[in-house]
Amino acid sequence: MKRIAIIGGGASGMTAALSAAEAGAFVVLFEHNDRLGKKLAATGNGRCNLGNSYLDADCYRGGDASFVSDVFEKCSPEQVRVFLSERGLSLKEKNGYFYPRSEQARSVIDFFTSRLSALKVTVLTGCEVTEVIAEKAGFTVSFVRNEGNSSEDMQFDVVILATGGLAGNNLGVSAFGYDTARSFGHTITPLFPALVQLVTNDKNKKTLSGVRTEANVTVSASFGGHDIVKKETGEVLFTDYGISGIPVMQLSRYAGEALQNVGTASLSLDLMPEYTFEKLLAELKERRAASAGLTIEQGLTSILQRNLLYVTLLRASVEPESHFSKASDETLKKLCAELKNFRLTITGTKDFSAAQVTAGGIRLGEIRSDTMESKLKKGLYITGELLDVDGTCGGYNLQFAFATGILAGRAAAGREMN
């Protein structure tokens, strides 16, 4: 019977433990928090978006798109859902998103803890692993329990690193997984926050703070000879530090990567996405014709939230209190240009405590995509967010964590997927 140490009790770690134990291994799951799945409990605003029916290579970013494709060819999203549902986790679908039937992340954690207990997995919570040392045969794992001061050692045939990334560092995350992988010769690509809010240098941040609006959002990023342009649509939220909202967070990875590499990044917001420039100009001209006695701000009061309209007028060099009827065609064209291309220079991202996922990680070329085993150290497996893969919002990161956990657990126990 193989002795397997799994370091990290998050989504991929719990899945790996369940897979390995079912395959007949003796499994010890180490978790430094006082309970399993602490980060998982915070996902999807507590509802736990477990996956998505839509899957495309563009849903993932990182070092090698073919690696992700290979993982899902070996363990597809449908296979992940079957794996979970066959073991008693009831799922429901809403618009292509999968959730536990209860729509409570707590149910997912209870599911795993009860199944692991039934399979006699040794779960050591409140237990900090301090070192993983390679021996002639296997590994020595050193750890300290929270209630004690003395270090303990256990011997294992296999180690699975499933510690997760640095995102959500207010949830007790650490760099231990990266440091351990590095100690075995692995390369760590630069780490930076993704699925995170963006910081801007706009002088009107305080005026706009709290404003929500629908927009087409385009990020333009340049670094090291690379020029990237990506687009998303949805509701954005202006804040006192910059800008947030799902489309902004989806695009934040590209801005973060550019700034990480001493490049530049900016956002362009189309605040009137339902209009072409020509139709918008015609609409403004019609409003001008019916604006007797109104200021331009009064005449346009219904097209945008008040503060956003005020700032947009200022940015277009239009005096809000000027008579609308006297606005020239050239003035309206300038205003249209600002409404269709409201630009913001990105100066940074919020830190890891605000991020949903870590971009960067262990170089994918050093890992077997069919088993998650290290190509540099036999018996060492690495899963989930530790790898140089990050997905967009919508359950994609959990989908990847579950799939890599299943593959690693089964392979580590000597029973790879067919």
Secondary structure as GFF3:
##gff-version 3
##sequence-region A 1 418
A	DSSP	beta_strand	3	7	.	.	.	ID=ss1
A	DSSP	alpha_helix	11	22	.	.	.	ID=ss2
A	DSSP	beta_strand	26	31	.	.	.	ID=ss3
A	DSSP	three_ten_helix	40	46	.	.	.	ID=ss4
A	DSSP	beta_strand	51	52	.	.	.	ID=ss5
A	DSSP	three_ten_helix	57	59	.	.	.	ID=ss6
A	DSSP	beta_strand	60	62	.	.	.	ID=ss7
A	DSSP	alpha_helix	65	74	.	.	.	ID=ss8
A	DSSP	alpha_helix	77	86	.	.	.	ID=ss9
A	DSSP	beta_strand	91	94	.	.	.	ID=ss10
A	DSSP	beta_strand	97	100	.	.	.	ID=ss11
A	DSSP	alpha_helix	105	118	.	.	.	ID=ss12
A	DSSP	beta_strand	122	125	.	.	.	ID=ss13
A	DSSP	beta_strand	127	134	.	.	.	ID=ss14
A	DSSP	beta_strand	139	145	.	.	.	ID=ss15
A	DSSP	beta_strand	151	156	.	.	.	ID=ss16
A	DSSP	beta_strand	158	161	.	.	.	ID=ss17
A	DSSP	three_ten_helix	169	171	.	.	.	ID=ss18
A	DSSP	alpha_helix	176	183	.	.	.	ID=ss19
A	DSSP	beta_strand	192	194	.	.	.	ID=ss20
A	DSSP	beta_strand	198	200	.	.	.	ID=ss21
A	DSSP	alpha_helix	205	208	.	.	.	ID=ss22
A	DSSP	beta_strand	212	223	.	.	.	ID=ss23
A	DSSP	beta_strand	226	238	.	.	.	ID=ss24
A	DSSP	beta_strand	242	244	.	.	.	ID=ss25
A	DSSP	alpha_helix	246	260	.	.	.	ID=ss26
A	DSSP	beta_strand	264	270	.	.	.	ID=ss27
A	DSSP	alpha_helix	277	289	.	.	.	ID=ss28
A	DSSP	alpha_helix	296	299	.	.	.	ID=ss29
A	DSSP	alpha_helix	306	315	.	.	.	ID=ss30
A	DSSP	three_ten_helix	324	326	.	.	.	ID=ss31
A	DSSP	alpha_helix	329	340	.	.	.	ID=ss32
A	DSSP	beta_strand	342	349	.	.	.	ID=ss33
A	DSSP	beta_strand	357	359	.	.	.	ID=ss34
A	DSSP	three_ten_helix	364	366	.	.	.	ID=ss35
A	DSSP	beta_strand	380	382	.	.	.	ID=ss36
A	DSSP	three_ten_helix	384	386	.	.	.	ID=ss37
A	DSSP	beta_strand	389	391	.	.	.	ID=ss38
A	DSSP	alpha_helix	396	412	.	.	.	ID=ss39
###
